[in-house]
Amino acid sequence: MDQNYDKGVKRHMKQHEVTVPQIGLIAGTRAMLGAGIALLLSEKLTAEQRRAIGWTLVAVGALTTIPLVLQFFSEDE
């Protein structure tokens, strides 16, 4: 059975064009989010320093990802 059909309904794969700067922005925000999580789990800093830096990086990574995702998916329409 063809994978594009489900009970007689044809499904289309969405395609997105992504520019190199967009990939860089996405990678950078993911890196900040990951670094923040790593610092939260790290034992190299005092607990207070780790929490402050970690939560800051998590917040920046998450907050900068949201507009990128919204922009990326709004280009479809």
Secondary structure by P-SEA (a helix, b strand, c coil): ccccccccbbbbbbbbbbcaaaaaaaaaaaaaaaaaaaaaacccccaaaaaaaaaaaaaaaaaaaaaaaaaaaaccc
